[in-house]
Amino acid sequence: MKLTRDASLVWKHLTGIVCLYKPPRKSVAVVKHTIKSHLCRDLNQMKVRPPTPYIMIESELKDVPAEKTKSKSVIKVIPSYADNVLVTGPRYVTEEIRGRMVHELGYRSSGLLLLGINGGCNEVKNKTFHQLVRCYQVGVRLGLETDSGWFDEGRGKAKASFKHVPPHAVTTVLASMQAAHTKCAFDLAGVLPDSQEAYELALQGAIKPKTTGGCVIYSARLLDFRLPDFTIELHTLNETEDYFLSMVELLGIKLRSAATTTSIKCVQIGNFGVEHALSSADWDLQHILKNMKLCSKLVKENSDIVPNLDEERLDVTGRNIYQDKAANN
């Protein structure tokens, strides 16, 4: 791999998808702005475009304009002060970098985020990206219910005993929830559960809803159980932070107790795992470019992601990537 200090050359390659790990108590908008700010910071520290040249014509006689004298004129080429970075500001600013998330995480949630940068924004518009099944680990604490849904926020609504709750009771309730969502998945897909179309759809794998409304839970299982805390693992689509909070509250009621959420963590998106994500300490230009290369490989390996050849996918230089690949082949 060649090393370069040319910011314009790096900018042409700054297009693709990156996998990030969002820390809790930080909004998606803040994450996106931080990524853009760090990219601009690193690009401006490289060799940027010099000021445009300014041609100045001067007379050999001082204080006399060149057009009013017959003396020889001197042509000078100097850097334009109007194009100096001290006047115009940095060469790269956050407004010039495009960014688009595949899905959203709540303010208190943590975990994986897929961010399309520049040309990658057109790629993440693909419907198959939004239909990648996501895996969450949700921490639950029994014995207390709050108005915010979080264990450490809000006022307490109810208290209840929890020592009577065994692990198999949690497993049974989760299995009933999963069965209810399986039927709901057929409804959101627009087919009858006992029809031939539903059978053929089920053979293809997870049943994907036609719309982005309505959460679907494909799998729910107990991951860890240590009273009063336990952790459940959920494979979902169209989920939200508020939905998980209400689901945990309902889980506590079905267990004849009370429950609140302690943590929500997204640990997998399709074949993207935590091991592929960049932590906040690595949100810089060098690591992002390396992660783009890794994510491009993961996208090609994922059979669930089907490129939409009807849509024009442009890189940062304005070229059609699919047309270029066809021409090369």
C-alpha positions as CSV (number, residue, x, y, z in Angstrom):
1,M,0.0,0.0,0.0
2,K,1.4,3.4,-1.0
3,L,1.7,6.2,1.5
4,T,0.8,9.8,0.5
5,R,0.5,13.2,2.0
6,D,-1.7,14.6,-0.8
7,A,-5.1,15.4,0.7
8,S,-6.8,15.6,-2.7
9,L,-5.7,12.0,-3.5
10,V,-7.0,10.7,-0.2
11,W,-10.3,12.6,-0.6
12,K,-10.9,10.7,-3.9
13,H,-10.7,7.4,-1.9
14,L,-12.8,8.6,1.0
15,T,-16.0,6.9,-0.2
16,G,-17.6,3.8,1.3
17,I,-19.1,2.3,4.4
18,V,-17.5,2.3,7.9
19,C,-18.5,0.2,10.9
20,L,-18.5,2.2,14.2
21,Y,-19.1,1.4,17.8
22,K,-21.3,4.0,19.4
23,P,-20.8,4.6,23.1
24,P,-23.9,5.1,25.3
25,R,-25.2,8.6,26.2
26,K,-24.1,9.9,22.8
27,S,-26.6,10.6,20.0
28,V,-26.2,9.4,16.4
29,A,-26.0,13.0,15.2
30,V,-23.1,13.7,17.5
31,V,-21.3,10.6,16.3
32,K,-21.8,11.6,12.7
33,H,-20.6,15.1,13.3
34,T,-17.5,13.8,15.3
35,I,-16.6,11.6,12.3
36,K,-16.8,14.5,9.9
37,S,-14.8,16.8,12.2
38,H,-12.0,14.3,12.6
39,L,-11.8,13.6,8.9
40,C,-11.6,17.3,8.1
41,R,-9.0,17.8,10.8
42,D,-6.8,15.1,9.4
43,L,-7.2,16.1,5.8
44,N,-6.3,19.7,6.6
45,Q,-3.2,18.6,8.3
46,M,-2.0,17.0,5.0
47,K,-0.7,18.7,1.9
48,V,-3.7,20.6,0.7
49,R,-4.3,22.6,-2.5
50,P,-2.1,25.7,-2.7
51,P,-3.7,29.1,-3.3
52,T,-4.6,29.9,-6.9
53,P,-2.1,32.0,-8.8
54,Y,-2.7,35.8,-9.2
55,I,-1.2,37.6,-12.2
56,M,-0.1,41.1,-11.5
57,I,1.2,43.6,-14.1
58,E,3.4,46.4,-12.8
59,S,5.2,49.3,-14.4
60,E,9.0,49.8,-14.0
61,L,8.2,53.3,-12.8
62,K,6.8,53.2,-9.3
63,D,3.5,54.9,-8.6
64,V,2.7,55.1,-12.3
65,P,0.1,52.7,-13.8
66,A,1.4,50.5,-16.6
67,E,-1.2,51.7,-19.1
68,K,-0.1,55.4,-18.7
69,T,3.6,54.9,-19.5
70,K,5.6,53.5,-22.4
71,S,8.1,51.8,-20.1
72,K,8.2,48.1,-20.0
73,S,5.8,46.3,-17.8
74,V,6.7,43.6,-15.3
75,I,4.4,40.5,-15.0
76,K,4.4,38.8,-11.7
77,V,2.6,35.7,-10.6
78,I,2.0,35.5,-6.9
79,P,-0.3,33.4,-4.7
80,S,-3.8,34.9,-4.5
81,Y,-4.5,36.3,-1.0
82,A,-8.2,35.9,-1.6
83,D,-7.7,32.1,-1.8
84,N,-5.4,31.8,1.2
85,V,-6.6,29.5,4.0
86,L,-6.3,32.4,6.4
87,V,-9.0,34.2,4.4
88,T,-11.2,31.4,3.1
89,G,-10.8,29.0,6.1
90,P,-9.8,25.4,6.0
91,R,-9.8,23.6,2.6
92,Y,-12.0,20.7,4.0
93,V,-15.1,21.5,6.1
94,T,-17.8,19.2,7.5
95,E,-20.4,20.5,5.2
96,E,-18.6,18.9,2.2
97,I,-18.6,15.4,3.7
98,R,-21.8,13.4,3.2
99,G,-22.9,10.9,5.8
100,R,-25.9,8.5,6.1
101,M,-26.6,5.9,8.7
102,V,-28.1,2.5,7.9
103,H,-30.1,2.5,11.1
104,E,-30.4,4.5,14.3
105,L,-29.5,3.8,17.9
106,G,-31.1,5.6,20.9
107,Y,-29.2,8.0,23.1
108,R,-28.7,5.5,25.9
109,S,-28.0,2.5,23.5
110,S,-24.6,1.5,22.5
111,G,-23.2,-0.8,19.8
112,L,-22.7,-1.1,16.1
113,L,-23.5,1.6,13.5
114,L,-23.0,1.4,9.7
115,L,-22.2,4.9,8.3
116,G,-22.0,5.6,4.5
117,I,-19.5,8.4,3.7
118,N,-19.7,10.4,0.4
119,G,-20.3,7.7,-2.3
120,G,-21.2,5.2,0.4
121,C,-24.4,7.2,1.1
122,N,-25.9,6.0,-2.2
123,E,-24.9,2.4,-1.3
124,V,-26.6,2.4,2.1
125,K,-29.9,3.6,0.4
126,N,-30.2,0.1,-0.8
127,K,-33.2,-1.6,0.7
128,T,-31.3,-4.8,1.5
129,F,-29.0,-2.9,3.8
130,H,-31.9,-1.8,6.0
131,Q,-33.2,-5.5,6.1
132,L,-30.0,-6.9,7.7
133,V,-31.1,-8.6,10.9
134,R,-29.5,-7.0,14.0
135,C,-28.6,-8.7,17.2
136,Y,-29.0,-6.9,20.6
137,Q,-28.1,-7.8,24.1
138,V,-30.5,-6.2,26.6
139,G,-29.7,-6.0,30.3
140,V,-32.7,-6.4,32.6
141,R,-33.1,-5.9,36.4
142,L,-36.1,-7.3,38.3
143,G,-37.8,-5.8,41.3
144,L,-38.3,-2.2,40.1
145,E,-40.2,-0.3,37.5
146,T,-39.5,3.3,36.6
147,D,-41.4,5.9,34.5
148,S,-38.4,6.3,32.1
149,G,-37.9,2.5,31.6
150,W,-34.2,2.8,32.7
151,F,-33.0,1.5,36.0
152,D,-30.9,4.6,36.9
153,E,-33.3,7.3,35.5
154,G,-36.7,8.5,36.4
155,R,-39.0,7.9,39.3
156,G,-39.9,4.5,40.6
157,K,-43.4,3.4,39.6
158,A,-43.6,0.0,41.3
159,K,-41.6,-2.5,43.4
160,A,-42.0,-6.2,43.4
161,S,-40.4,-9.4,44.6
162,F,-38.2,-11.3,42.2
163,K,-36.8,-14.3,44.1
164,H,-39.6,-16.5,42.8
165,V,-38.5,-16.1,39.2
166,P,-36.5,-19.1,37.8
167,P,-34.5,-19.0,34.6
168,H,-36.9,-21.4,32.8
169,A,-39.8,-18.9,33.4
170,V,-37.8,-16.2,31.5
171,T,-37.2,-18.6,28.7
172,T,-40.9,-19.6,28.5
173,V,-42.0,-15.9,28.3
174,L,-39.3,-15.1,25.6
175,A,-40.5,-18.1,23.6
176,S,-44.1,-16.9,23.6
177,M,-43.0,-13.5,22.5
178,Q,-41.0,-15.0,19.7
179,A,-43.9,-17.0,18.5
180,A,-46.2,-13.9,18.5
181,H,-43.7,-12.0,16.4
182,T,-43.3,-14.9,14.0
183,K,-47.0,-14.5,13.1
184,C,-46.6,-10.7,13.0
185,A,-43.7,-11.1,10.5
186,F,-46.1,-12.8,8.0
187,D,-48.6,-10.0,8.4
188,L,-46.0,-7.3,7.8
189,A,-44.7,-9.2,4.8
190,G,-48.3,-9.2,3.4
191,V,-48.9,-12.9,3.3
192,L,-51.1,-15.4,5.1
193,P,-49.3,-17.6,7.6
194,D,-50.9,-20.8,6.2
195,S,-50.5,-20.0,2.5
196,Q,-48.1,-21.4,-0.1
197,E,-46.6,-18.0,-0.6
198,A,-45.7,-17.9,3.2
199,Y,-44.1,-21.4,2.9
200,E,-41.9,-20.3,0.0
201,L,-41.0,-17.1,1.8
202,A,-40.0,-19.0,4.9
203,L,-37.7,-21.3,2.9
204,Q,-35.7,-18.2,1.9
205,G,-34.7,-17.4,5.5
206,A,-35.9,-14.7,7.8
207,I,-39.2,-13.2,6.8
208,K,-38.5,-9.5,6.1
209,P,-41.3,-6.9,6.4
210,K,-42.2,-4.8,3.4
211,T,-42.2,-1.6,5.4
212,T,-40.0,-0.1,8.1
213,G,-42.8,0.1,10.6
214,G,-43.4,-2.5,13.2
215,C,-40.7,-4.3,15.1
216,V,-40.1,-8.0,14.4
217,I,-38.3,-10.3,16.8
218,Y,-36.9,-13.4,15.0
219,S,-35.1,-14.9,18.0
220,A,-35.2,-14.3,21.8
221,R,-33.2,-16.3,24.3
222,L,-31.8,-16.0,27.8
223,L,-28.1,-15.2,27.7
224,D,-27.2,-14.8,31.4
225,F,-29.2,-15.1,34.6
226,R,-28.0,-13.8,37.9
227,L,-30.8,-12.4,40.1
228,P,-31.9,-9.7,40.1
229,D,-30.1,-9.1,36.8
230,F,-30.3,-11.1,33.6
231,T,-29.4,-10.5,29.9
232,I,-31.5,-11.5,26.9
233,E,-30.4,-11.7,23.3
234,L,-32.7,-10.5,20.5
235,H,-32.5,-10.7,16.7
236,T,-34.7,-8.0,15.4
237,L,-35.7,-5.7,12.6
238,N,-37.3,-2.2,12.7
239,E,-36.5,-2.0,16.4
240,T,-36.3,1.2,18.5
241,E,-35.0,2.0,21.9
242,D,-38.5,2.8,23.2
243,Y,-39.8,-0.5,22.0
244,F,-37.1,-2.4,24.0
245,L,-38.0,-0.4,27.1
246,S,-41.7,-1.2,26.8
247,M,-40.9,-4.9,26.0
248,V,-38.8,-5.2,29.2
249,E,-41.6,-3.7,31.2
250,L,-44.1,-6.2,29.7
251,L,-41.6,-9.0,30.4
252,G,-41.6,-8.1,34.1
253,I,-45.4,-8.2,34.2
254,K,-45.5,-11.6,32.6
255,L,-43.0,-12.8,35.2
256,R,-45.3,-11.5,38.0
257,S,-42.7,-9.0,39.0
258,A,-41.4,-5.7,37.8
259,A,-38.5,-5.1,35.4
260,T,-36.4,-2.2,34.1
261,T,-33.7,-1.9,31.5
262,T,-30.1,-1.6,32.5
263,S,-28.4,-1.6,29.0
264,I,-29.1,-2.0,25.3
265,K,-26.2,-3.0,23.1
266,C,-26.2,-3.8,19.4
267,V,-23.5,-6.5,18.9
268,Q,-24.1,-7.6,15.3
269,I,-25.6,-6.4,12.0
270,G,-25.7,-9.1,9.4
271,N,-22.1,-10.3,9.1
272,F,-20.8,-7.1,10.8
273,G,-19.6,-7.9,14.3
274,V,-18.1,-6.0,17.2
275,E,-14.6,-7.1,16.1
276,H,-15.1,-5.1,12.8
277,A,-16.1,-1.8,14.5
278,L,-14.0,1.2,15.3
279,S,-14.1,2.5,18.8
280,S,-14.2,6.2,19.5
281,A,-10.5,6.3,20.1
282,D,-9.9,5.2,16.4
283,W,-12.2,7.7,14.7
284,D,-9.5,9.2,12.5
285,L,-8.7,9.3,8.8
286,Q,-6.2,6.4,8.8
287,H,-8.4,3.9,10.7
288,I,-11.5,4.9,8.8
289,L,-9.9,4.3,5.4
290,K,-8.7,0.9,6.6
291,N,-12.2,0.1,7.9
292,M,-13.8,1.1,4.6
293,K,-11.7,-1.5,2.9
294,L,-12.7,-4.1,5.5
295,C,-16.4,-3.2,5.2
296,S,-16.3,-3.4,1.4
297,K,-15.0,-7.0,1.7
298,L,-17.8,-7.9,4.2
299,V,-20.4,-6.4,1.9
300,K,-19.3,-8.6,-1.0
301,E,-19.3,-11.7,1.3
302,N,-22.9,-11.0,2.5
303,S,-25.4,-12.7,0.1
304,D,-28.3,-10.8,1.7
305,I,-26.9,-7.5,0.3
306,V,-28.0,-7.2,-3.3
307,P,-26.5,-4.2,-5.3
308,N,-29.2,-2.1,-6.9
309,L,-27.8,-1.6,-10.4
310,D,-30.7,0.6,-11.4
311,E,-29.6,3.3,-9.0
312,E,-26.7,5.4,-10.0
313,R,-23.9,5.1,-7.5
314,L,-21.4,7.9,-7.7
315,D,-18.0,8.3,-5.9
316,V,-16.7,11.6,-4.7
317,T,-15.4,12.5,-8.1
318,G,-18.8,12.2,-9.7
319,R,-18.0,9.0,-11.7
320,N,-20.5,6.2,-12.0
321,I,-18.9,3.3,-10.2
322,Y,-21.0,0.6,-11.8
323,Q,-20.3,1.9,-15.3
324,D,-16.6,2.0,-14.6
325,K,-16.7,-1.7,-13.4
326,A,-18.6,-2.7,-16.5
327,A,-16.1,-0.9,-18.8
328,N,-13.2,-2.6,-17.1
329,N,-14.8,-6.0,-17.4
